[in-house]
Amino acid sequence: MTRIFPKIIAFLFLFIAGLRYETGVDWRIYTAMFESTPSIEEITDAYGRILIFSSPDYGYCLFISIIKYFNGSIQTVFFLISLVGYFFLYKSIVFFSQGKSTSLLLHFSLLFFILDMSGLRQGFALAVFFYSIKFVCERNFLKYLACIFFAASFHWSAYLLLPLYFVFRRRLSSISLIVFFCISLLIFFLKISWLGLIITKIVPLIGDFSIAARLVIYSNYNSANLERVLNANTIINVLFFIITFALLINYRKELEKKNNFFNIFFNIYIFQIFTFFCMYEFIEMADRLRLYFTISNLIILPSLVYLFYTRIDRIMVFTYVVVFAFFSCKPYILNLPTTIAYHPYQNYLIYQLFDLRSTGEERLNKHAEIHG
């Protein structure tokens, strides 16, 4: 049963996310993009090539142009990308995790609604990146490079992960990590600005105009240039970061002995801390980049649970993980007004078979009103 349960969970995720119908935040954007991208047969025409490859996410555009050639729809795109993405995700969890079911349930609370049910392209890029960590362990840079370029062809932000190959395997001392964590907290709480200045210096050096434009948008447009404020949700996140970091540092040697991959995912977790605290100036950019590093939680938190042998200790740590997971997805599972675009859930098969009327447009408009 323990072997089949993770497969059942992964299948349910695929069924729900792959067959979602006008549910989530980005489906209307993806639909418009699908309609404006020509079929692959127009690749022989110069104008057709421009339409297909004008976006830095050229892999995704090429994919949807092939789907259009075979008379597929945007629903076909959703399902196939979910299918391949879950293949990479499941293979990665099986390879790295000591608690596969726990890792999948953490994926549900941390990433499922944001990416699988909405941010299709970045969700796929994250799954490929997750799989590429295997090649970091094997010290195979060329395969890691191929995975990142493949991921970046679906979401350009994956390019930022290229140089991290040379950092992930390093074992920094616990003292240096504690110092880094304290400095990160100071940057966050004292609001020390540094990132905006660096971005203004970097953007002119980027040769690819489309990528440079995206970088400018993520650091200046609307909510992207709002600082992370100290509300109740932020304080809870800070507390979780502090407690988890303290546990990982305290039991670091034991965790490294029980999980050969712990140090790599601990380093990825450190990057998650960096994006949350040190990149506080630009929420949009920080949160998009932090999503990639969230995969560390899927591995290190189950490792913490299985580190302990006594029932009371394991129950206490597992309870902590459950509380963390609940607060991470609370707005979605409690159907709060801020997540109206996600509920009620609409399944494509059911809505087509019974000819039901979709409320996706109304809910998405309401979502836009709520989030200003």
N, C-alpha and C positions, 0 to 999 in steps of 0.2 A: 504493500500500500504506500509506503514511504517513497518508492520509486515512481509510482504512477501518479501520485498527487501533484508533483510539480508540472507534469505534462498536462494534467487536467486544468490547472491554473493558467498555464500558458495558452491552452486552447480557448479557454473562456475569455482571456484578454483579447485574443485574435478575433473571436466571434463578436465581441462587443465593440472594439475599436475599428476593426476592419470593415464591419458592416454598419457603422454609424451613419445616420442620415440627417443631414442639416443640423448637426449637433456639434457644439463647440464654438470656438471664437473665429477660426480662420477658414472655415469651409467656403465662405462666399468669395474670399480672395483666391483660393485655389480653383474654384469653379471659373472665375473670370480669367485666371491665368491659363486654364485648360482650353477655354473657348478661344483665346487670342493666339494660342500657339498652333502653327500649321501642322498638318500631317507630315510624316517623315518623307513622303514622296516628293515634297517640295524642297528637299534639301539640295536638289540639283539646280535650283533657282537661287540666284544671288540674294534676292530679297527674302526668300524663304529661309536661307541660312542665317541671315541677320536676325530674323524673328526667333529662330530656334536657339541660336548661340549668343544672343545679345546679353543674356543674364549671366552673372558669375556662377549661378547654379545650373550650369549647362547640362550636367548629367540628368537632373530632374526634367529639364525642358526636352532633352532628347528622349527620355523615357515616355513622357506624356505624348510626344509626337508619334512615337511608335504605337502607343495604345490607341490613338486616334486613327491611325492607318488601319487597324483591325476593328474599327467601329466600336471601340470600348468607350466607357463614360468615365466621369470623375470618380464614380463609385468603384470602378475597376481599378483605378489608380490607388484609391484609399486601401482597397483590400490587398492588392499585390505588394505595395510598399509595407503594409503592416505585416504581411506574411513573411517577407524576406527580413524585415527588421526584427521580428520575434525569433526568427531562426538564429540571427547573430546574438540576440540577447540571451536566449535559452542556452545556446552553446557556451557562451561566456560564463553564465551562472553555474552551469554544470562543471565547467573547468576550474573555476576559482573558489566557489563558495562551499563552506562547511555546512550551511543550512539552506538548501536550495529553495524550499517553500518559503522560508522567512525572507530570503532575498527577493523572491518574486512578489511577496506581499508588501515589502518595502518599496519595490518598484511601483506598485499600485498607488501607494500613499505619496510618493515623492515625485513621480514622473508621468504616471499614466494619464491624468487629466490634462496636464500642461502640454505634453507632447503627443502621446498616442491618440488622444481624442481631439487634438487641435493642431499643434505645431508639427505637422507631418514631416517636413523636410529635415528639421533639426532632430526630431526623434529618430529618424533613420540614420542621420550622421552620427548621433550619439551611440546607437547600437553598433555601428561599424567601428567607431572608436573603442568601445568597450571590448570588442573582439580583437582589436589591434594590440591590446595590452599583452596578449599572449606572445606576440613577436618581440615585445620589450623584454619579457622574461627569457626568450630564446636568443636575445641579442641579435635579432635579424632586422637591421634597419631598413633594408630594401622592401621587405614585406610590410613593415610598419608604414613606410613612406607611401606605398601603393594603397594601403587602407585609408590613410588620411586624405590622399588626393581623391580617392573614390568618395569618401564622406563629404569632402569639400565641394565636390561636383553637385551635391544635393543641398548643402548649406555652407556657404563660403566661410562661416566662422570657424570651421574645422581647420582651416589653414593655421590658425593661431596655436594649434596643438603640435605642429611640426617640431619646433625646437625642444619640446618637453621630453622627447625621447631620451635626451642626454641628461635629464634631471631625475626621471622617475626611479632609476635604479640606485641612486646615491643614498647612502645611509648617513644622514646628518645626526649629530649627537643630540641627545635629549635636551641638554642645556641650551644649545643653539636654537632648538625648536621652541623651547619655553620663552627664550628672549624674543624670538620672532613673534610669538603669539601675544606677548605683552606689548610689543611695539605696534602690532596690528590693532589691539584694543585702544591704544593711545591715539593712533591715527583716526580711528572711528569716533571716539568720544570727544576728542579735542578738535575734530573736523579739520585736520591738516590737509590742505589742498595741494595736490601734486600731479594728478592724472591729467587734468585738463591741459596743463602746460605741455606735458609730454605729447599728447595727442596732436596739438597744434604744430608741433615740430615734426611729427612722424608723417602726417597726412600728405604734405607736399613731396615727400620722398617716395611715396607709393606710385609705381608706374601704372597700375591698372586703375583707371578712373572709376569704374563701377564699384570696385572694392573700397576705394578711398571715399566715394560718395556714401556707401553704406556705413562706414566708420564715422563719418561726420553726422549722419542722421542719427545713429545710435547714441552719439554723445551730445547732441544739441537739440534734437526734435522733441517738442512737447514734454512728456513726462520723463524722457530720457535724461534730461539735465536737472531733474529734481533730486535732491539729496535724500538718502535713506533716513527717515525720521524715527525718533524714539517713541513709537507707539507700543501698545501691549503686545502685538504680534512680533515686533522687532525684539523686544525685551525677552520674550519667550525663546526666540531663536538664539539670542546671545547666550542665554542660560544653557540651552542645549549644547551649543558649541563649547562652552567652558567645561561643562560636566563631562562630555564625551572626550574632549581633548585630555582632561585630567585622567580619565580612566585609561585611555590609550597610552599615555606617557607612563603611568604607574605600572601597568601590566605589559609594557612593550616587549620585554625579553621573553615572557611566557607566550605572548601572541606570536612572536616571530618563530618560536620553536614549533608551535602547533599549526601554523599556516605559512607555507613557504612564500606565499605571495603578499604577506601582510605588509612588508616594508614598502612595496610599490604602491599599494592602495592607501597606506598611511601618507605617503608623499602626495598622492592625488587629493587626499583629504586636506592636506596643508594648503594646496592650491584653492580648495573650496573656501577655506578660512580667508585666504588672501582676497578672493573676489568679493566676499561678503563685507569684510571690514575695510580693506585698503582701497577698494574701488567704490566706496560709498557715494562718491560724487555723481556717478552716473548709474542709476538703477537699472535702466534697460540693458546697457552693455554688461554690467556686472552679473545680472540675473541670467542673461543668455549664456554667458561664458561659464557661470557657476553650474548650470545644468549638466555640462559635461563632467564636472568633477563630483557631481552628486552620486555617480556610480560607486564612489568609494564607500558610501554608507551601505550599499547593498552587500558589500563583502566584510567590512570591518565590524559592523554591528552584530551580524550572526556569529562572527568569530568571538566577540565578547561574550555572547550567550553561552557558546559551547566551550568557553575557557574554563568554566567552573564545573565542579563535580557534585557538590552538595546540592540537594534539591532547593533549599531556601535561597542560596546564592544565585542559582540559575533562574529561579522564579523572579527574584528581585531585578536582575538585569533584563530578563525578558519583559517584565512589566515596564521598565524604563523604555525599552525599545518600542513597545506597543503605544505608550503614551506619546513618545516622539512621533510615531507614525500617525497617530490620531490627530495631533495638532497640525501635522503637515498637510493633511487632506480634509480637515474639519469643514471648511466652507463648502466643499463639494458633497461630502457624504451627508451633511446636515441640510443640504439644499438651501443655503443662504441666498438672499437676493442678489448678491454680487456674482453668483455663479449661475444665473438664470439661463445662460446660453447652453448649459450642460444638462439641464433638467426641465421637463421630463426627457429621458433618453428616448431617441427614436432609432429603430432598427430598420434598415433598408428593405430587407425581405418582408417584414411584417407590413410595412407601409405600402409596399407594392402589391402584395398578395390581397390585402383587405382594402386597398384603395383609400387609405386614410389621408386626411389633410395634415400637412406639415405645419407646425407653428415656428419653424426655424427662423424665418425672416423676422417675425414679431419679437421673438425672444432675443435675437441678435441686436435688433434696434434698441430694445430695452436695455440690454447689456451696455450698449454704447452710451446711452443716456446716463446710466448709473456711474460709469467710469469716466464720464465727461470727455 
